[in-house]
Amino acid sequence: DAGVIQSPRHEVTEMGQEVTLRCKPISGHDYLFWYRQTMMRGLELLIYFNNNVPIDDSGMPEDRFSAKMPNASFSTLKIQPSEPRDSAVYFCASSPSGRSGNTIYFGEGSWLTVV
Amino acid sequence: TQLLEQSPQFLSIQEGENLTVYCNSSSVFSSLQWYRQEPGEGPVLLVTVVTGGEVKKLKRLTFQFGDARKDSSLHITAAQPGDTGLYLCAGPNVNTDKLIFGTGTRLQVFP
């Protein structure tokens, strides 16, 4: 079975440019999560969706960040304009249920470098 | 704010050695999970513990949930280079149910 698929795997962009990260969750999973991982702050939840509806975006750092889930098989995380401090690994993850104790399946991550 | 502190932060050992990593909090968690993240990959769930005092074994890995459900430990017997990675504990926030990740222990096992 295909896992969570993210693209691009690596992105290097200049400050001020728009960045769009893409995610295809595991089929049948109702929950989709976007995480950011840095050495300084560890793994942070940015936003999550239930049945394509954003439930909690309190982790989104600034208005420069936005996320959408137009259908059950696709989500995007957009940063506009990007800044060097946005450099991190961005993970998309999905889960069949939002209940605690359920397994969250992570993608391989999108490694973003903003110069 | 519920926090999960992991120790040690870094650990470098030789193949064959035993090790224990810890996940501690001042808050009670209904359950705790352990993930392993290999370089260049996303975290992968190893185990979920839900009962205070619970012990689970996964081959050479032994996981224990504290009696008070505020802490957990992971013990690896006879570590192998394939155990190298970042070990993360995680638990649901008591108010929001969102998963909180610990600070992580980065393990390197040398042949």
Chai-1 contact restraints between the chains, C-beta under 6 A:
chainA,res_idxA,chainB,res_idxB,connection_type,confidence,min_distance_angstrom,max_distance_angstrom,comment,restraint_id
A,G42,B,T103,contact,1.0,0.0,6.0,A-B,restraint_1
A,G42,B,G104,contact,1.0,0.0,6.0,A-B,restraint_2
A,L43,B,F101,contact,1.0,0.0,6.0,A-B,restraint_3
A,L45,B,K98,contact,1.0,0.0,6.0,A-B,restraint_4
A,F91,B,G42,contact,1.0,0.0,6.0,A-B,restraint_5
A,S100,B,S30,contact,1.0,0.0,6.0,A-B,restraint_6
A,S100,B,S31,contact,1.0,0.0,6.0,A-B,restraint_7
A,S100,B,P92,contact,1.0,0.0,6.0,A-B,restraint_8
A,S100,B,D97,contact,1.0,0.0,6.0,A-B,restraint_9
A,G101,B,S31,contact,1.0,0.0,6.0,A-B,restraint_10
A,G101,B,T48,contact,1.0,0.0,6.0,A-B,restraint_11
A,T103,B,L45,contact,1.0,0.0,6.0,A-B,restraint_12
A,F106,B,G42,contact,1.0,0.0,6.0,A-B,restraint_13
A,F106,B,P43,contact,1.0,0.0,6.0,A-B,restraint_14
A,G107,B,G42,contact,1.0,0.0,6.0,A-B,restraint_15
A,E108,B,E41,contact,1.0,0.0,6.0,A-B,restraint_16
A,E108,B,G42,contact,1.0,0.0,6.0,A-B,restraint_17
A,G109,B,G42,contact,1.0,0.0,6.0,A-B,restraint_18
